Amino acid sequence: MHPYLKPAALAALVILPAMTDAASLEIRAVNPLPLARPSQTLEISARDLAPLHASNLDLIHVTDPRGNELLCQAIDTDGDALHAFDSVIFQANFAPGETQLFSMTVGRKQTYQKDQFKAFGRFVRERFDDFAWENDCIAHRAYGQALETWKGEPLTSSTIDIWSKRTPRMVINDWYMTGDYHVDHGEGGDFFSAGLSRGCGGSGLWANNRLWLSRNFINSKVLANGPLRVLFELEYAPFDVNGVMVGETKRIALDAGQQFSRFESHYHPGQAAAPALTAAAGLKKVKGEKVEFDAAQGWLAKWQAMEKQTGSQGVAVITGPAVFEKPLEDSLNHLVLIHPDAAQVATYWAGFCWDRAGRCVDANAWNRHVSEFARGLGSPIEIKRTLKP
């Protein structure tokens, strides 16, 4: 499993002794929490699938105990020159404390129909270098370099924007095609003005009691693009952080059925003796909002009125307690300070809900969802694999 990718429901894999040729690999998955956990992503590495001797991981198929085939996806997690697949993912819903069994076998190459896609993203050159991504619950976009010099409405901002959906289908291509996505035609729309704020999960570096920010991203790279996970990287040019130039590569993953994207900001200081970095991820301030944070679980959540649409939305940033330093704020944002690891990588999750989508309809439901998601990060689905003749 590549160290860059540890999504919200990534399985904790228990490695059993080496195996020989087999017709199938049995996967025993256990939910260790007394919570219902829908749309949990189970990820099995190429190393652990090696006993099946598949010539390529897109030949792997997954079935449940009743013989029903489940949607699965082979993933290239590191974007190497060979574009080789590094793991296979699939999803399942778990009742509190439930154990489930699955079988992985080799078959025909996987092909997908359009209506099977539950995650998708792409670079959108026709809209001033946006990068937009979505799943069956939410959608986001980040702003590229061309937007900085657009004469109509130039914007220099490394914010993360929100597109509110109330349909499970993929909408990015259709909404950009019509260009009428500020009006709700029954599926949702763009009702959020991220602007110069951090929007929903935009980040920066904190030094000398202020937030230092990059400009718009300059390059993008897609590593996986559905049907269950979209995974991509955005590159930001080096920016000043209290006298030190720091580059950034932001790796973002979003799985089907989830309200949260996983963000990894890989920082590249321009000098060997650079001081220790402190990252900050933020949420835009909105008038009249309700703010909650939980230091023990490492999250900041808000409930706020929609700006350009009736209804309300919840937004949140989750870091986990190990890297959560403290919450604070500046003129535009509520922020969470995050300790990067030894490799200068800051990891966090950010996402939102819209009450009209029906999953979280008030502040209590949203805070409960954020808390349960954070608990799940600390107690992933446990997996054991067993050879079956």
Secondary structure by P-SEA (a helix, b strand, c coil): cccccccccccccccccccccccbbbbbbbccccccccbbbbbbcccccccccccccccbbbbcccccccbbbbbbccccccccccbbbbbbccccbbbbbbbbbbccccccccccccccccccccccbbbbbbccccccccccccccccccccccccbbbbbbbccccccaaaaaaaccccccccccccccccccccccbbbbbbcccbbbbbccccccccccccccbbbbbbbbcccccccbbbbbbbbbbbbccccbbbbbbbbbbccccccbbbbbbbcccccbbbbbbbccccbbbbbbcccccccccccccccccccccccccccccbbbbbbbccccccccccccccccccccccaaaaaaaaaaaaaaaaccbbbbbbbcc
